């Protein structure tokens, strides 16, 4: 029996370190994932609305026409001030959502620290890097898994940059954050923001493709957290 038990252990242990998308997702990670998804969706919506429909120069004429129909005459500066208020409200909401994302970033760090060793992102990356197999397609699956996990690291870095630059814009009244520094922070924030939106689009396409392949159930596992097999 001892020899058989040892044989079983030697067989099972490598499988525990096999890179797979059919892994179990803790509740904390699942909640964090979907809350971040909602927050990022909301921030994208505020950017789109503030930059298009509610952009000051796009609504100034509308404000002027509407007031004239009510018998109120305003000059362009007064109409622009009213129009700008709509844009300000959206950007205020955008800033508020930004604070939520900052909180989510901090909570993700705390979650990573609190997770059991085998569920930490760095452990999964380490196991995948050390994984070797002669099975057909196993190393290709490993490369796919590594690509996905490494992309998460890049995503977290982009979120960090966006959060820090967002805070810099939110506290623009601080003396050393004004002038050229403010312009630089704004440019970095804008570029990073669109890089994140691009990543999310690629991520969604990748998830759908993977879910439709041999890793069916990837999305549902991110909801109920169960491991397949």
C-alpha positions in Angstrom: 0.0 0.0 0.0 2.8 2.4 0.8 4.3 1.9 -2.7 0.9 2.4 -4.3 0.2 5.5 -2.2 3.6 7.0 -3.2 2.9 6.3 -6.9 -0.5 8.1 -6.6 1.1 11.1 -5.0 3.8 11.3 -7.7 1.1 11.1 -10.4 -1.2 13.7 -8.9 1.3 16.3 -7.8 2.4 17.4 -11.3 -1.3 17.8 -12.3 -1.7 20.3 -9.5 0.8 22.6 -11.2 -0.5 22.0 -14.7 -1.4 25.5 -16.2 -5.1 25.4 -17.0 -7.8 27.9 -17.6 -10.2 25.5 -15.8 -8.9 26.7 -12.4 -10.9 27.6 -9.4 -11.5 31.3 -8.8 -11.9 32.5 -5.2 -15.0 34.6 -4.3 -12.8 37.6 -3.6 -11.3 37.6 -7.1 -14.6 37.0 -8.8 -16.3 39.9 -6.9 -13.3 42.1 -7.6 -13.3 41.2 -11.3 -17.0 42.0 -11.9 -16.9 45.2 -9.8 -13.9 46.4 -11.8 -15.8 45.5 -15.0 -18.7 47.7 -14.0 -16.5 50.6 -12.8 -14.5 50.5 -16.1 -17.7 50.4 -18.1 -19.0 53.4 -16.2 -15.9 55.4 -16.6 -15.9 54.7 -20.4 -19.5 55.8 -20.6 -18.7 59.1 -18.8 -15.8 59.8 -21.1 -17.8 59.1 -24.3 -20.7 61.3 -23.1 -18.5 64.1 -21.9 -16.5 64.1 -25.1 -19.4 63.9 -27.5 -23.0 64.6 -26.7 -22.4 66.8 -23.6 -19.2 68.4 -24.9 -19.5 72.2 -24.2 -19.2 73.4 -27.7 -21.8 70.8 -28.8 -24.4 71.9 -26.4 -24.0 75.7 -26.4 -26.2 76.2 -29.4 -28.8 73.9 -27.9 -28.9 75.8 -24.7 -29.2 79.1 -26.6 -32.0 77.9 -28.8 -33.9 76.4 -25.8 -33.7 79.6 -23.8 -34.7 81.7 -26.7 -37.9 79.6 -27.2 -38.6 80.4 -23.5 -38.2 84.1 -24.2 -34.8 84.3 -22.5 -31.9 85.9 -24.4 -28.3 85.0 -23.4 -25.0 85.9 -24.9 -22.5 83.2 -26.0 -20.5 83.3 -22.8 -23.6 82.8 -20.7 -24.8 79.9 -22.8 -21.3 78.4 -22.7 -21.3 78.6 -18.9 -24.6 76.7 -18.7 -23.4 74.1 -21.2 -20.1 73.7 -19.4 -22.1 72.7 -16.2 -23.3 69.5 -17.9 -19.8 68.5 -18.8 -18.5 69.3 -15.4 -21.1 67.0 -13.8 -20.0 64.1 -16.0 -16.3 64.7 -15.2 -17.1 64.9 -11.5 -18.8 61.5 -11.9 -15.8 60.3 -13.8 -13.5 61.4 -10.9 -15.7 59.7 -8.4 -15.5 56.4 -10.3 -11.8 56.9 -10.5 -11.6 56.9 -6.7 -13.5 53.6 -6.7 -11.0 52.2 -9.2 -8.1 53.4 -6.9 -9.8 51.5 -4.0 -10.2 48.4 -6.2 -6.5 48.5 -7.1 -5.6 48.7 -3.4 -8.0 45.9 -2.6 -6.5 43.7 -5.3 -3.1 44.0 -3.7 -4.6 43.0 -0.3 -6.4 40.1 -1.9 -3.2 38.9 -3.5 -1.5 39.0 -0.1 -4.3 37.1 1.6 -4.7 34.3 -0.9 -3.3 30.9 -0.2 0.0 30.3 -1.9 -1.3 28.2 -4.7 -3.9 30.8 -5.7 -1.5 33.7 -5.9 -0.8 35.1 -9.4 2.9 35.0 -8.9 2.7 31.3 -7.9 0.6 30.4 -10.9 3.2 32.2 -13.1 6.1 30.4 -11.4 4.4 27.0 -11.8 3.6 27.7 -15.4 7.2 28.7 -16.2 8.5 25.5 -14.5 5.9 23.2 -16.1 7.3 20.7 -18.6 5.4 18.0 -20.5 5.9 15.7 -23.5 2.1 15.5 -24.0 0.9 16.7 -27.4 -0.2 20.3 -27.2 0.6 20.7 -23.5 3.4 23.2 -24.0 1.3 25.2 -26.4 -1.4 25.4 -23.7 1.3 26.5 -21.3 2.3 29.3 -23.6 -1.3 30.4 -24.0 -1.8 30.4 -20.2 1.5 32.3 -19.6 0.4 34.9 -22.2 -2.9 35.4 -20.4 -1.4 35.7 -17.0 1.4 38.1 -18.1 -1.2 40.2 -19.8 -2.9 40.5 -16.4 0.3 41.9 -14.9 0.4 44.5 -17.7 -3.2 45.3 -17.1 -2.6 45.9 -13.4 0.3 48.2 -14.2 -1.8 50.2 -16.6 -4.5 50.5 -13.9 -1.9 51.7 -11.5 -0.7 54.4 -13.9 -4.2 55.5 -14.7 -5.1 55.6 -11.0 -2.0 57.7 -10.1 -2.4 60.1 -13.0 -6.1 60.4 -12.3 -5.3 61.4 -8.7 -2.9 63.9 -10.1 -5.7 65.5 -12.2 -8.2 65.3 -9.3 -5.8 67.3 -7.1 -4.7 69.7 -9.8 -4.9 72.7 -7.3 -1.7 71.4 -5.6 1.0 73.9 -6.7 3.5 71.4 -8.1 0.8 69.6 -10.1 0.0 72.7 -12.2 1.4 74.0 -15.5 3.5 71.7 -17.6 3.2 68.9 -15.0 -0.6 69.0 -15.3 -0.4 68.8 -19.1 2.0 65.8 -18.9 -0.2 64.0 -16.4 -3.3 64.6 -18.5 -1.6 63.2 -21.6 -0.3 60.1 -19.8 -3.8 59.5 -18.2 -5.5 59.8 -21.6 -3.1 57.5 -23.4 -3.2 54.9 -20.6 -7.0 55.1 -20.4 -7.3 54.1 -24.1 -4.7 51.4 -23.8 -6.8 49.9 -21.0 -10.0 50.1 -23.2 -8.0 48.4 -25.9 -6.9 45.7 -23.5 -10.4 45.1 -22.3 -11.6 44.7 -25.9 -8.8 42.2 -26.6 -9.5 40.4 -23.3 -13.2 40.0 -24.2 -12.3 38.6 -27.6 -9.8 36.2 -26.0 -12.2 35.0 -23.4 -15.0 34.4 -25.9 -12.6 32.5 -28.2 -11.2 30.4 -25.3 -14.7 29.8 -23.9 -15.8 28.5 -27.3 -12.8 26.1 -27.5 -11.7 23.3 -25.3 -11.9 25.5 -22.2 -15.7 25.9 -22.4 -17.2 27.4 -19.3 -14.5 30.0 -18.7 -17.0 32.8 -18.2 -19.3 30.7 -15.9 -16.3 29.7 -13.8 -15.6 33.4 -13.2 -19.2 33.6 -11.9 -19.6 30.5 -9.7 -15.8 29.9 -9.2 -15.9 26.2 -9.6 -13.1 24.2 -11.2 -14.0 21.9 -14.1 -12.8 18.3 -14.1 
